[in-house]
Amino acid sequence: MAASVHVVARYLAKPGKEGEVRGVLNTLIAPSRRELGCYQYDLLQNPDNPCDLCFVERWEDDRAFQQHSATEHVKAAIAGVEGLVDVPPDVRCYGIV
């Protein structure tokens, strides 16, 4: 079995739009946590910069993460934050060394 995949997905909201971005991102939590292969799916917000939000995720393997990335709820959220963020989401995958 492949090692688990750890993901950090960072979103930088435009100033004044952090509440809207957080609202869109919150819609991902429940359906993502129900997906097969999801071990962790937490939304965090930087207390020093409320425009800085990120998901910390852990997936069983790359396949589980790729399936998650292709879901309708992820596609809808990406479309939902468009225009509310300064740059596209920065999604990085990591493995334990």
VENTA-V507156 format. One record per backbone hydrogen bond with DSSP energy under -0.5 kcal/mol. NH is the residue of the N-H (numbers start at 1). CO is the residue of the C=O. E is the energy in kcal/mol with one decimal. If there is no record, write none. Layout:
NH_CO_E ; NH_CO_E
This chain:
5_59_-2.3 ; 6_94_-2.9 ; 7_57_-2.4 ; 8_92_-2.5 ; 9_55_-2.0 ; 10_8_-0.6 ; 10_90_-2.9 ; 11_53_-3.4 ; 13_11_-0.7 ; 13_51_-3.1 ; 14_84_-3.1 ; 17_14_-2.7 ; 21_17_-2.5 ; 22_18_-2.7 ; 23_19_-2.1 ; 24_20_-2.2 ; 25_21_-2.8 ; 26_22_-2.4 ; 27_23_-0.8 ; 27_24_-0.9 ; 28_25_-1.7 ; 29_25_-0.5 ; 29_26_-0.9 ; 30_26_-0.6 ; 31_27_-0.5 ; 32_28_-2.1 ; 33_29_-2.5 ; 34_30_-1.1 ; 35_32_-1.3 ; 38_35_-1.6 ; 39_37_-0.6 ; 39_58_-3.0 ; 40_58_-1.6 ; 42_56_-2.4 ; 44_42_-0.5 ; 44_54_-3.5 ; 46_52_-2.8 ; 49_46_-0.7 ; 52_49_-2.4 ; 53_11_-2.7 ; 53_51_-0.8 ; 54_44_-2.5 ; 55_9_-2.4 ; 56_42_-2.5 ; 57_7_-2.9 ; 57_55_-0.5 ; 58_40_-2.1 ; 59_5_-3.1 ; 60_37_-2.8 ; 65_61_-1.8 ; 66_62_-2.8 ; 67_63_-2.5 ; 68_64_-2.1 ; 69_65_-2.6 ; 70_66_-1.1 ; 71_68_-1.8 ; 75_71_-2.2 ; 76_72_-2.6 ; 77_73_-1.8 ; 78_74_-2.6 ; 79_75_-2.1 ; 80_76_-2.2 ; 81_77_-1.8 ; 82_78_-0.7 ; 84_81_-2.7 ; 85_81_-0.9 ; 86_12_-2.7 ; 87_12_-0.5 ; 90_10_-2.5 ; 91_89_-0.8 ; 92_8_-2.6 ; 92_90_-0.6 ; 94_6_-3.3
